[in-house]
């Protein structure tokens, strides 16, 4: 089952995708995060909507927002080839750190920065090195605490495409303080067209993940491709680690991290900064992931930087 969230004159409405790329509205007043804790509720609502077909809209004509508003977003690092490419920005001889294989590290990103699949994306204020990052996110269905990897499998309700836009110059500047990333990841995180229930991906299980082709393009030119099953950590491992010593709750978003070839920073690390410029206003970035859907975003001007300064001097 694939669930979208489309804009109407009366506000956003969830809809289930049916044959012929048609969206059938669910009963108004429902939000995906509120439905996730009850396994059968989404299916019941979708079944009733498909039986009645009260409001039907072509996917091509629908104005889509993000399929959910996650209360939290933890973004992990699970693709070793991506990590290897990025670290070469700072040291050409660098390889994947040993810690990569010990823990699936993550940072907390900004849930207020979530945008829909076709939204305009503003460059982060003050950034000259704006970048995209192609990922897939797992959405928590049932909450839990201190889960095992085996238990965590049943706590994942479904998946979404993620394009996590990043201001690389701001990110690398702030991380010199041994914290972050923070503002470098704070402006825009785009979610794909659909929340795709976990059962939809069962036929594509491969190793720790799924055999799904991932692709990102800028202005119609393919920049990178990969397969989701190149992850070194499973989504259930990410959920288990996220729940260690704390809770995960319905709607929490767990990002896979960037796939190999899925961002400019990795290309810059492998081939030099001249290989491809940073994103500029007017650029159009598209991502596609088999089964899960796509995003398409036009890059627009940044808001002006509002200056701040420390009260004390060095």
BAFI-3210 file (N, C-alpha, C; in Angstrom, 3 decimals, decimal comma, padded with zeros to 6 digits):
// residues 314
n [1|2|3|4|5|6|7|8|9|10|11|12|13|14|15|16|17|18|19|20|21|22|23|24|25|26|27|28|29|30|31|32|33|34|35|36|37|38|39|40|41|42|43|44|45|46|47|48|49|50|51|52|53|54|55|56|57|58|59|60|61|62|63|64|65|66|67|68|69|70|71|72|73|74|75|76|77|78|79|80|81|82|83|84|85|86|87|88|89|90|91|92|93|94|95|96|97|98|99|100|101|102|103|104|105|106|107|108|109|110|111|112|113|114|115|116|117|118|119|120|121|122|123|124|125|126|127|128|129|130|131|132|133|134|135|136|137|138|139|140|141|142|143|144|145|146|147|148|149|150|151|152|153|154|155|156|157|158|159|160|161|162|163|164|165|166|167|168|169|170|171|172|173|174|175|176|177|178|179|180|181|182|183|184|185|186|187|188|189|190|191|192|193|194|195|196|197|198|199|200|201|202|203|204|205|206|207|208|209|210|211|212|213|214|215|216|217|218|219|220|221|222|223|224|225|226|227|228|229|230|231|232|233|234|235|236|237|238|239|240|241|242|243|244|245|246|247|248|249|250|251|252|253|254|255|256|257|258|259|260|261|262|263|264|265|266|267|268|269|270|271|272|273|274|275|276|277|278|279|280|281|282|283|284|285|286|287|288|289|290|291|292|293|294|295|296|297|298|299|300|301|302|303|304|305|306|307|308|309|310|311|312|313|314]
n.u [000,845|000,477|000,668|-000,251|-000,166|-002,205|-002,735|-005,624|-008,401|-009,426|-007,408|-004,709|-005,067|-005,015|-004,344|-004,832|-002,932|-004,199|-005,116|-003,917|-002,549|-004,088|-005,265|-007,025|-009,008|-008,670|-010,745|-011,404|-009,416|-007,542|-004,186|-001,053|000,904|-000,629|-001,994|-000,226|000,438|-001,489|-001,839|-003,751|-005,349|-004,750|-004,947|-007,671|-008,927|-007,999|-009,097|-011,854|-011,979|-011,223|-013,317|-015,515|-014,648|-014,955|-013,705|-011,576|-008,422|-006,180|-002,811|-000,940|-002,106|-002,361|-001,468|001,118|002,075|004,556|004,328|004,089|004,471|007,154|007,834|010,430|013,690|016,172|019,241|021,221|024,405|025,130|026,192|029,153|030,802|030,002|030,773|033,558|034,184|033,510|035,224|037,609|037,656|039,007|041,315|043,198|044,099|042,480|040,305|037,379|036,371|037,201|035,221|032,862|032,029|031,385|029,305|026,090|026,191|024,469|022,858|020,674|018,264|016,274|012,917|011,168|012,012|011,035|009,914|007,673|007,452|007,683|008,410|009,747|013,142|014,964|018,254|020,492|020,831|023,636|025,193|027,498|028,051|025,927|024,164|022,801|021,326|020,780|018,628|016,979|014,250|013,225|010,120|008,941|006,577|005,316|005,969|008,874|011,427|014,859|015,201|015,826|017,612|016,121|013,567|013,045|012,388|009,609|008,752|008,975|007,104|006,967|008,335|010,093|011,191|014,027|015,453|018,013|018,894|021,944|024,131|027,239|029,566|028,823|028,247|030,803|032,279|031,006|031,378|033,981|034,020|033,629|031,058|027,726|026,567|024,638|023,294|024,088|022,486|019,905|017,942|016,344|014,664|013,565|010,762|009,623|006,999|005,345|004,363|005,314|004,120|005,631|005,215|005,029|007,607|008,560|008,971|011,370|013,458|016,845|019,791|020,813|018,849|017,027|016,541|016,631|016,792|018,500|018,570|019,913|019,526|020,588|019,222|018,268|020,427|022,000|023,570|024,361|024,085|022,867|022,320|019,897|020,422|023,100|023,627|025,339|024,343|021,319|017,891|016,433|018,474|019,175|016,849|016,885|019,255|018,623|016,686|018,048|018,440|016,477|013,427|011,781|009,200|005,878|005,967|008,512|011,384|013,880|016,754|018,574|020,998|023,292|023,422|025,927|027,480|025,445|025,546|027,057|029,310|030,616|031,455|033,150|035,134|036,226|036,869|037,598|036,916|036,217|034,714|031,937|029,650|028,432|024,958|022,782|020,516|017,678|018,517|017,350|016,613|016,244|015,134|014,918|013,603|013,250|010,002|009,422|009,120|009,516|011,269|011,175|012,737|013,016|015,709|015,999|016,602|018,536|017,483|018,340|021,305|021,026|022,909|024,872|026,695|029,250|028,881|031,048|034,511|037,272]
n.v [-001,191|002,222|005,401|008,713|012,278|014,765|018,166|020,124|022,427|022,522|021,813|019,417|016,016|012,540|009,965|006,945|005,110|003,903|001,666|002,647|004,944|006,588|008,580|007,893|009,406|009,143|009,073|012,341|014,327|012,642|011,958|010,630|009,962|009,678|007,370|005,276|003,729|001,790|-001,159|-002,191|-000,065|001,809|000,178|-000,549|001,964|002,547|000,430|000,977|003,436|002,722|001,090|002,833|005,033|007,836|010,357|010,910|011,417|012,197|011,169|012,660|015,160|015,923|017,932|017,458|017,088|016,416|012,985|012,482|014,118|013,844|013,346|013,213|013,131|011,051|010,809|008,492|006,832|004,619|003,658|002,537|003,229|005,808|007,177|006,826|008,326|010,965|011,501|011,767|014,342|015,749|014,336|012,814|010,200|008,945|006,440|004,392|005,019|003,010|003,037|003,166|000,586|-000,278|001,083|002,288|005,299|008,443|011,646|014,079|015,611|018,352|018,366|020,388|021,235|019,687|019,075|018,885|016,571|017,968|020,516|023,880|024,480|026,341|027,686|027,307|030,012|032,032|030,043|028,707|026,285|024,361|021,298|018,084|015,044|011,761|009,445|006,783|006,496|004,845|004,440|004,601|002,433|001,050|002,082|001,729|000,530|000,005|-002,088|-005,269|-006,200|-008,103|-007,779|-005,198|-005,278|-005,582|-003,116|-001,277|000,496|001,355|002,945|005,756|007,961|010,059|013,259|014,841|017,915|019,788|022,170|022,400|023,956|025,377|023,218|021,894|023,911|024,356|021,833|021,790|022,419|020,070|019,222|018,695|017,614|020,689|023,533|023,261|021,290|022,123|023,363|022,186|019,184|016,885|014,832|011,925|011,076|009,098|007,248|004,067|000,986|-001,563|-004,212|-004,022|-004,073|-006,588|-008,549|-007,633|-007,964|-008,014|-009,091|-007,000|-005,205|-003,841|-004,659|-002,158|000,228|003,312|006,710|009,901|013,072|016,115|018,848|017,155|015,522|012,579|012,114|010,315|006,816|003,983|001,033|000,164|-002,044|-001,975|-000,968|-001,156|-001,567|-002,793|-001,639|-002,420|-002,695|-000,022|000,983|-000,441|000,517|003,242|003,070|002,450|002,829|004,728|005,959|005,010|006,319|006,234|007,321|008,413|009,132|007,372|007,787|006,374|007,452|008,817|007,358|005,655|007,812|009,583|012,295|015,595|016,170|013,751|013,180|015,372|014,705|012,414|013,106|015,759|019,289|020,572|018,891|019,036|021,692|023,298|023,387|025,763|028,619|027,906|025,431|022,060|019,327|015,896|012,844|009,298|006,242|002,828|001,452|003,070|005,729|009,232|012,449|015,923|018,896|022,406|024,608|027,525|031,021|031,919|032,969|036,146|036,466|036,949|038,859|037,754|037,964|037,115|037,875|038,186|038,805|037,151]
n.w [000,000|-000,804|000,494|000,069|000,651|-000,022|-001,046|-000,426|-000,840|001,666|003,315|004,076|002,933|003,439|001,059|-000,761|-003,101|-006,102|-008,848|-012,082|-011,377|-009,660|-007,003|-004,109|-001,805|001,738|004,696|005,856|008,134|009,209|010,141|009,195|011,159|013,455|012,936|012,839|015,091|015,360|013,920|012,051|011,339|009,291|007,046|007,182|006,811|004,246|002,793|003,072|001,766|-000,847|-001,498|-001,536|-003,089|-003,035|-003,442|-006,033|-007,466|-010,042|-009,904|-011,292|-011,337|-008,734|-005,930|-003,925|-000,532|002,032|002,983|005,687|008,895|010,563|014,036|015,004|013,467|012,789|011,277|009,740|009,018|006,650|004,295|003,200|001,000|000,343|002,689|002,552|000,274|001,062|003,272|001,975|001,122|003,025|003,496|001,187|001,371|003,137|004,560|005,167|008,445|011,343|013,264|011,871|011,386|013,846|015,165|014,131|013,453|014,026|013,458|014,919|012,985|011,666|012,244|011,541|009,120|007,129|003,858|001,006|-001,830|-004,264|-003,675|-003,772|-002,978|-000,764|-000,817|001,916|004,189|003,626|002,503|000,132|-000,883|-001,519|-001,332|-002,332|-000,978|-001,490|-000,082|001,784|003,987|006,973|008,576|011,814|013,275|015,564|018,896|021,060|023,334|024,039|022,158|020,612|017,598|016,236|017,361|016,530|013,854|013,550|014,305|012,358|010,118|007,468|004,470|003,007|000,373|000,731|000,357|001,561|001,947|002,074|003,499|002,766|003,304|005,602|007,281|007,522|008,682|011,208|012,345|013,100|015,707|016,960|017,201|015,935|012,639|012,327|011,715|009,117|008,134|008,298|006,800|004,695|004,256|002,120|001,560|-000,180|-002,590|-001,463|001,459|001,890|002,676|004,713|003,863|001,101|000,185|000,618|-001,496|-002,487|-000,755|000,148|001,355|003,983|003,452|000,764|-002,659|-004,444|-006,932|-006,882|-007,810|-008,671|-010,168|-011,750|-013,268|-015,260|-015,863|-015,010|-011,921|-009,937|-009,082|-007,247|-005,221|-002,819|-001,247|-000,722|001,709|004,820|007,304|008,654|008,432|010,665|012,507|012,760|013,957|016,346|017,514|017,716|019,692|021,952|025,332|025,350|023,858|020,805|018,759|017,256|013,907|013,978|012,058|010,373|008,813|006,077|005,520|003,074|-000,154|-002,167|-004,448|-004,167|-003,542|-003,894|-002,327|-001,926|-004,557|-004,944|-003,086|-004,243|-006,916|-007,086|-006,664|-008,980|-010,544|-010,525|-010,038|-007,000|-005,941|-007,463|-007,612|-009,580|-010,496|-010,925|-009,024|-009,110|-007,679|-007,699|-006,532|-006,826|-006,556|-004,275|-005,138|-006,005|-005,973|-006,817|-007,088|-007,291|-006,992|-005,068|-004,308|-001,393|001,893|003,365|005,389|008,796|010,878|013,681|016,774|019,124|022,599|024,265|023,546|021,860]
ca.u [000,000|001,189|-000,154|000,205|-000,855|-002,389|-003,310|-006,949|-008,838|-009,759|-006,248|-004,152|-005,853|-004,327|-004,957|-004,188|-002,716|-004,913|-004,737|-003,923|-001,970|-005,146|-005,278|-008,361|-008,911|-009,156|-011,619|-010,725|-009,097|-006,534|-002,780|-000,383|001,572|-001,643|-002,511|000,820|000,510|-002,515|-001,425|-004,793|-006,205|-004,498|-005,511|-009,135|-009,306|-007,734|-010,090|-013,129|-011,867|-011,204|-014,660|-016,445|-014,053|-015,727|-012,932|-010,474|-007,620|-005,009|-001,533|-000,281|-002,755|-002,389|-000,408|001,475|002,966|005,224|003,287|003,927|005,276|007,794|008,175|011,886|014,399|017,555|019,846|022,339|025,408|025,138|026,809|030,590|031,409|029,730|031,642|034,937|034,349|033,434|036,406|038,728|037,681|039,931|042,560|043,082|044,445|041,568|039,389|036,241|036,832|036,850|033,989|031,707|031,613|031,092|028,008|025,444|026,085|023,450|022,635|019,291|018,001|015,205|011,619|010,488|012,544|010,464|009,204|007,033|008,279|007,836|008,567|010,957|014,084|015,857|019,620|020,665|021,408|025,081|025,898|027,939|028,281|024,674|024,294|021,688|021,728|019,756|018,517|015,677|013,948|012,264|009,181|008,573|005,149|005,097|007,021|009,592|012,618|015,888|014,805|016,822|017,467|015,030|012,315|012,856|011,803|008,156|008,472|009,078|005,822|007,095|009,535|009,919|012,379|014,510|016,551|018,440|019,744|023,006|025,035|028,506|030,500|028,357|028,417|032,203|032,714|030,508|031,877|035,312|033,803|033,405|029,628|027,019|026,123|023,440|022,732|024,396|021,444|018,741|017,087|015,371|014,677|012,421|010,262|009,057|005,554|004,560|004,710|005,107|004,101|006,752|004,894|005,242|009,008|008,923|009,555|012,653|014,436|018,174|020,774|020,301|017,979|016,143|017,106|015,933|017,711|018,412|019,192|019,733|019,898|020,512|018,867|018,077|021,651|022,236|024,787|024,779|023,153|023,294|021,242|019,663|020,982|024,513|023,738|026,077|023,524|019,903|016,984|016,086|019,599|019,058|015,767|017,344|020,241|017,913|015,888|018,916|018,430|015,453|012,259|011,334|007,749|005,262|006,251|009,934|011,997|015,253|017,335|019,653|022,217|023,429|023,946|027,134|027,187|024,201|025,708|028,199|030,479|031,343|032,130|034,261|036,195|036,844|037,296|037,966|035,797|035,866|033,938|030,543|029,454|027,368|023,641|022,525|019,115|017,278|018,782|016,272|017,161|015,260|015,570|013,971|013,917|012,280|008,849|009,124|008,691|010,503|011,165|011,637|012,798|013,726|016,499|015,707|017,527|018,583|017,123|019,550|021,869|020,858|024,176|024,959|028,084|029,419|028,869|032,434|035,504|038,264]
ca.v [000,000|003,488|006,488|010,069|013,346|015,801|019,430|020,492|023,744|022,377|021,320|018,161|014,791|011,316|009,242|005,684|004,974|002,767|001,366|003,767|006,122|007,424|008,729|007,822|010,047|008,536|009,971|013,567|014,475|011,684|012,184|009,338|009,684|009,254|006,059|004,266|002,835|000,747|-001,841|-002,419|001,093|002,370|-000,743|-000,431|003,224|002,434|-000,482|001,676|004,460|002,074|000,560|003,937|005,883|009,078|011,406|010,296|012,435|011,697|011,485|013,711|016,445|016,194|018,728|016,606|017,502|015,249|012,053|012,564|015,097|013,034|014,100|013,275|012,614|010,628|010,461|007,590|006,643|003,164|003,293|002,764|003,890|007,240|007,683|006,845|009,450|012,250|011,739|012,137|015,794|016,271|013,577|011,941|008,825|008,456|005,350|004,331|004,877|001,741|003,222|002,955|-000,813|-000,576|001,655|003,043|006,634|009,321|012,953|014,526|016,712|019,273|017,982|021,560|021,497|018,715|019,637|017,917|016,027|018,892|021,862|024,663|024,337|027,489|027,487|027,731|031,353|032,137|028,887|028,694|024,878|023,667|019,929|017,160|013,732|010,766|008,454|006,188|006,538|003,933|005,124|003,776|002,202|000,862|002,573|000,716|000,955|-001,031|-003,198|-006,051|-006,075|-008,981|-007,142|-003,930|-005,518|-005,366|-001,740|-000,441|000,444|001,595|003,605|006,938|008,568|011,279|014,058|015,651|018,983|020,087|023,292|021,765|024,900|025,628|021,961|021,620|024,968|024,118|020,570|022,013|022,501|018,684|019,010|018,823|018,825|021,350|024,454|022,756|020,332|022,671|024,174|021,455|017,732|016,580|013,464|011,520|011,124|008,079|006,329|002,734|000,032|-002,503|-005,424|-003,779|-004,321|-007,982|-009,256|-007,047|-008,134|-008,404|-008,847|-006,227|-004,138|-004,164|-004,478|-001,019|001,146|004,704|007,590|011,341|013,833|017,574|019,403|016,061|014,738|011,670|012,384|009,105|005,702|002,965|000,134|000,282|-003,185|-001,749|-000,567|-002,082|-001,766|-002,970|-000,675|-002,892|-002,335|001,407|001,170|-000,964|001,447|004,465|002,828|002,077|003,772|005,747|005,466|005,441|006,460|006,222|008,457|008,753|008,858|006,871|007,880|005,443|008,132|008,975|006,225|005,938|008,660|010,284|013,707|016,252|016,122|012,510|013,356|016,296|013,986|011,419|013,610|017,164|020,225|021,059|017,899|019,491|022,816|023,244|023,767|027,188|028,894|027,492|024,006|021,147|018,065|014,822|011,551|008,203|004,969|001,814|001,157|004,114|006,970|010,211|013,857|016,870|020,186|023,537|025,334|028,959|031,895|031,855|034,141|036,864|036,120|037,928|038,723|037,574|037,979|036,748|038,990|038,344|038,672|036,104]
ca.w [000,000|-000,881|001,009|-000,210|001,390|-001,037|-000,604|-000,915|-000,345|003,079|004,035|003,573|003,061|003,059|-000,051|-001,102|-004,537|-006,702|-010,218|-013,005|-010,723|-009,115|-005,561|-003,527|-000,498|002,965|005,452|006,263|009,553|009,632|009,845|009,182|012,433|014,427|012,556|012,740|016,246|015,240|012,697|011,062|011,109|007,961|006,063|007,224|006,179|002,817|002,214|002,980|000,732|-002,158|-001,764|-001,815|-004,121|-002,954|-004,102|-006,770|-008,131|-010,758|-009,261|-012,064|-011,076|-007,297|-005,293|-002,798|000,549|002,610|003,426|007,138|009,621|011,610|015,246|015,068|012,299|013,015|010,000|010,008|007,976|006,457|003,025|003,387|-000,154|000,507|003,753|002,055|-000,635|001,760|004,107|001,105|001,016|004,024|003,431|000,012|001,704|004,173|004,245|006,083|009,824|011,999|014,034|010,995|011,479|015,250|015,517|013,055|014,032|013,442|014,071|014,887|012,083|012,047|011,678|011,005|007,788|006,197|002,719|000,137|-002,914|-005,392|-003,131|-004,006|-001,863|-000,670|-000,344|003,303|004,261|003,765|001,950|-001,264|-001,241|-001,232|-001,838|-002,139|-000,449|-001,776|000,986|002,057|005,409|007,587|009,468|012,964|013,452|017,002|019,758|021,815|024,063|024,200|021,295|019,886|016,152|015,834|017,756|015,827|012,525|013,609|014,694|011,161|009,418|006,041|003,967|002,161|-000,231|001,388|-000,177|002,705|001,426|003,028|003,248|003,140|003,901|006,965|008,016|007,859|009,595|012,566|012,893|013,684|017,149|017,410|017,369|014,672|011,954|012,848|010,726|007,789|007,752|009,008|005,935|003,878|004,089|001,263|001,572|-001,452|-002,817|-000,777|002,533|001,321|003,789|004,691|003,115|-000,326|-000,162|000,917|-002,640|-002,883|000,318|-000,321|002,408|005,120|002,987|-000,352|-003,996|-005,042|-007,594|-006,458|-008,804|-008,494|-011,354|-011,679|-014,570|-016,196|-016,041|-013,879|-011,160|-009,228|-008,910|-006,297|-004,819|-001,380|-000,523|-000,429|003,110|005,681|008,498|008,320|009,052|012,008|013,371|013,039|014,922|017,636|018,067|018,091|020,895|023,072|026,440|025,149|023,122|019,487|018,800|015,926|013,047|013,950|010,760|010,498|007,482|005,741|005,113|001,635|-000,910|-002,939|-005,586|-003,913|-003,185|-004,497|-001,452|-002,209|-005,846|-004,725|-002,404|-005,128|-008,217|-007,028|-006,616|-010,314|-011,287|-010,641|-009,114|-005,993|-006,436|-007,616|-007,920|-010,913|-010,679|-010,582|-008,535|-009,062|-007,164|-007,877|-005,896|-007,235|-005,702|-003,292|-005,759|-006,432|-005,591|-007,843|-006,407|-007,883|-006,003|-005,116|-003,567|000,061|002,686|003,798|006,695|009,859|011,596|015,125|017,242|020,538|023,542|024,703|022,478|022,109]
c.u [000,884|000,231|000,513|-000,581|-000,984|-003,057|-004,682|-007,287|-009,146|-008,593|-005,783|-005,051|-004,982|-005,090|-004,149|-004,072|-003,426|-004,472|-004,811|-003,373|-003,042|-005,068|-006,715|-008,271|-009,411|-010,085|-010,810|-010,432|-008,068|-005,136|-002,030|000,256|000,584|-002,154|-001,496|000,844|-000,481|-002,317|-002,518|-005,571|-006,001|-005,119|-007,032|-009,607|-009,110|-008,764|-011,444|-013,106|-011,918|-012,567|-015,625|-015,980|-014,797|-015,025|-011,698|-009,764|-006,454|-003,737|-000,845|-000,850|-002,729|-001,209|-000,075|002,340|003,689|004,168|003,083|004,788|005,945|008,113|009,671|012,461|015,843|018,122|021,153|023,367|025,580|025,801|028,316|031,244|031,178|030,663|033,084|035,165|034,373|034,695|037,617|038,741|038,752|041,283|042,449|043,373|043,487|040,698|038,250|036,755|036,378|035,527|032,735|031,138|031,216|029,709|027,406|025,170|025,029|023,535|021,144|019,172|016,703|013,863|010,835|010,946|011,979|009,647|008,625|007,872|008,547|008,083|009,817|011,839|015,008|017,260|019,714|021,307|022,917|025,859|026,269|028,138|027,061|024,637|022,985|022,225|020,567|019,782|017,149|015,472|012,969|011,413|008,768|007,058|004,778|006,273|007,709|010,842|013,559|015,547|016,027|016,605|016,284|013,670|012,008|012,243|010,312|007,775|008,605|007,818|005,959|008,291|009,166|011,260|012,737|015,552|016,897|019,410|020,707|023,848|026,424|029,487|030,117|028,569|029,859|032,780|032,283|031,062|033,328|035,217|033,483|031,942|028,993|027,044|024,819|022,856|023,046|023,347|020,054|017,696|016,008|015,659|013,403|012,053|009,549|007,545|004,767|005,213|004,326|005,193|005,134|006,457|005,108|006,664|009,440|009,514|010,943|013,709|015,748|019,189|020,155|019,200|017,112|016,836|016,302|016,963|017,428|019,150|018,906|020,261|019,769|020,287|018,796|019,280|021,899|023,586|025,285|023,675|023,736|022,123|021,120|020,268|022,494|024,716|024,530|025,340|022,069|019,071|016,562|017,228|019,563|017,985|016,183|018,323|019,573|017,157|016,739|018,917|017,382|014,289|012,327|009,814|007,176|005,549|007,701|010,541|013,466|015,869|018,476|021,002|022,353|024,003|025,212|026,774|025,987|024,335|026,954|029,455|031,303|032,100|033,322|035,435|036,940|037,498|037,712|036,766|035,345|034,948|032,499|030,314|028,389|026,051|023,478|021,037|018,794|017,568|017,557|016,885|016,037|015,904|014,491|014,502|012,837|011,224|008,448|008,682|009,827|010,304|011,647|011,576|013,582|014,442|016,248|016,667|017,423|017,988|018,406|020,004|021,628|022,074|023,993|026,441|028,130|029,423|030,284|033,366|036,520|039,380]
c.v [001,246|004,606|007,819|011,043|014,525|017,034|019,638|021,880|023,705|021,839|019,973|016,968|013,608|010,625|007,987|005,602|003,724|002,601|002,616|005,046|007,118|007,422|008,762|008,341|009,137|009,528|011,165|013,555|013,507|012,144|010,872|008,991|009,166|007,849|004,938|003,290|001,687|000,067|-001,901|-001,192|001,699|001,489|-000,641|000,847|003,157|001,531|000,202|002,724|003,840|001,494|001,673|004,813|007,222|010,224|010,775|011,377|011,760|012,103|012,632|015,093|016,843|017,068|018,024|017,345|016,261|014,301|012,021|013,692|014,360|013,868|014,211|012,709|012,337|010,208|009,718|007,638|005,146|002,717|003,568|003,487|005,405|007,840|007,812|008,034|010,786|012,516|012,117|013,638|016,399|015,570|012,595|010,478|008,201|007,315|005,369|004,148|003,550|001,843|003,002|001,553|-001,209|-000,081|002,341|004,467|007,471|010,697|013,241|015,710|017,414|018,844|019,161|021,886|020,542|019,433|018,517|017,579|016,978|020,328|022,552|024,568|025,551|027,057|027,990|029,119|031,313|031,011|029,102|027,274|024,038|022,361|019,174|015,875|012,758|009,660|007,783|006,219|005,462|004,715|004,163|003,665|002,058|001,426|001,438|001,299|-000,226|-002,286|-003,981|-005,822|-006,907|-008,378|-005,925|-004,103|-005,174|-003,949|-000,768|-000,613|000,597|002,472|004,792|007,287|009,822|011,948|015,079|016,724|019,481|021,264|022,862|022,733|025,198|024,383|021,756|022,679|024,656|022,836|020,661|022,151|021,139|018,434|019,060|017,529|019,384|022,271|024,009|021,799|020,839|023,307|023,371|019,966|017,366|015,108|013,178|011,504|010,261|007,590|004,948|001,713|-001,061|-003,748|-005,267|-004,143|-005,761|-008,710|-008,767|-007,157|-008,642|-008,063|-008,077|-005,262|-004,648|-003,851|-003,405|-000,077|002,577|005,572|009,039|012,036|015,320|018,096|018,323|015,183|013,878|011,958|011,117|008,073|004,729|002,019|000,174|-000,881|-003,104|-001,165|-001,614|-002,375|-001,896|-001,880|-001,123|-002,631|-000,853|001,670|000,685|000,002|002,746|004,293|002,533|003,157|004,854|005,125|005,850|005,411|006,483|007,511|008,883|008,288|008,505|006,838|006,912|006,130|008,057|007,731|006,632|006,715|009,549|011,723|014,264|016,124|014,865|012,609|014,295|015,585|013,021|012,041|015,077|018,084|020,681|020,106|018,335|020,621|022,523|023,709|025,287|027,413|028,572|026,046|023,194|019,795|017,042|013,572|010,527|006,974|003,982|001,607|002,364|005,431|007,929|011,557|014,696|018,264|021,207|024,293|026,830|029,715|031,692|033,112|034,851|036,399|037,262|037,812|038,521|037,681|037,658|037,998|039,270|038,182|037,608|036,634]
c.w [000,000|-000,496|000,676|000,653|000,432|-000,450|-001,237|-000,379|001,149|003,908|003,501|003,867|002,652|001,936|-000,330|-002,617|-005,038|-008,149|-011,089|-012,425|-010,290|-007,596|-005,065|-002,091|000,614|003,662|005,954|007,762|010,067|009,235|010,049|010,523|013,470|014,151|012,727|013,903|016,197|013,893|011,636|010,656|009,721|006,891|006,020|006,526|004,665|002,142|002,052|001,872|-000,660|-002,515|-002,182|-002,982|-004,211|-003,670|-004,721|-007,579|-008,847|-010,022|-009,978|-011,763|-009,604|-006,879|-003,982|-001,787|001,054|003,159|004,930|007,677|010,774|012,846|015,469|013,781|012,703|011,672|010,243|008,879|007,786|005,161|003,103|002,217|-000,114|001,552|003,275|001,133|000,076|002,589|003,262|000,801|001,917|004,001|002,271|000,302|002,723|003,642|005,258|007,514|010,436|012,737|013,194|011,162|012,898|015,661|014,290|013,520|013,310|014,081|014,017|013,935|012,484|011,446|011,115|009,579|006,739|005,114|001,854|-001,077|-004,063|-004,931|-003,674|-002,761|-001,839|-000,239|001,093|003,340|004,470|003,123|000,489|-001,771|-000,889|-002,001|-001,611|-001,525|-000,635|-000,737|000,931|003,563|005,815|008,569|010,574|013,058|014,912|017,780|020,500|022,448|024,209|023,410|020,817|018,397|015,666|016,186|016,893|014,449|012,516|014,003|013,522|010,330|007,912|005,735|003,083|001,510|000,557|000,495|000,895|002,219|002,501|002,567|003,700|003,794|005,342|007,823|008,446|008,782|011,026|013,170|013,362|015,204|017,757|017,793|015,983|013,878|012,531|011,769|009,299|007,253|008,128|008,111|005,223|003,873|003,340|001,401|000,252|-001,462|-001,851|000,516|002,020|002,445|003,597|003,859|001,613|-000,753|000,085|-000,283|-003,027|-001,789|-000,264|000,755|003,554|004,736|001,839|-001,669|-004,728|-005,662|-007,150|-007,481|-008,457|-009,737|-011,071|-013,092|-015,648|-016,436|-014,807|-013,242|-010,465|-009,158|-007,899|-006,075|-003,311|-000,612|-000,350|000,969|003,891|006,983|008,054|008,978|010,449|012,981|013,719|014,086|016,307|018,291|018,519|019,403|022,120|024,152|026,328|024,393|021,652|019,512|017,393|015,154|013,022|012,633|010,960|009,102|007,284|005,629|003,604|000,972|-001,656|-004,200|-005,394|-003,496|-003,861|-003,642|-001,696|-003,538|-005,715|-004,047|-003,316|-006,360|-008,224|-007,158|-007,995|-011,074|-011,492|-009,635|-008,067|-006,614|-006,429|-007,886|-009,382|-011,216|-010,261|-010,234|-008,477|-008,475|-007,472|-007,154|-006,308|-006,158|-004,841|-003,911|-006,024|-005,741|-006,773|-007,244|-007,203|-006,770|-006,180|-004,204|-002,054|000,688|003,118|005,176|007,669|010,783|013,108|015,515|018,703|021,407|024,058|023,517|022,865|023,005]
res [x|x|x|x|x|x|x|x|x|x|x|x|x|x|x|x|x|x|x|x|x|x|x|x|x|x|x|x|x|x|x|x|x|x|x|x|x|x|x|x|x|x|x|x|x|x|x|x|x|x|x|x|x|x|x|x|x|x|x|x|x|x|x|x|x|x|x|x|x|x|x|x|x|x|x|x|x|x|x|x|x|x|x|x|x|x|x|x|x|x|x|x|x|x|x|x|x|x|x|x|x|x|x|x|x|x|x|x|x|x|x|x|x|x|x|x|x|x|x|x|x|x|x|x|x|x|x|x|x|x|x|x|x|x|x|x|x|x|x|x|x|x|x|x|x|x|x|x|x|x|x|x|x|x|x|x|x|x|x|x|x|x|x|x|x|x|x|x|x|x|x|x|x|x|x|x|x|x|x|x|x|x|x|x|x|x|x|x|x|x|x|x|x|x|x|x|x|x|x|x|x|x|x|x|x|x|x|x|x|x|x|x|x|x|x|x|x|x|x|x|x|x|x|x|x|x|x|x|x|x|x|x|x|x|x|x|x|x|x|x|x|x|x|x|x|x|x|x|x|x|x|x|x|x|x|x|x|x|x|x|x|x|x|x|x|x|x|x|x|x|x|x|x|x|x|x|x|x|x|x|x|x|x|x|x|x|x|x|x|x|x|x|x|x|x|x|x|x|x|x|x|x|x|x|x|x|x|x|x|x|x|x|x|x]
***
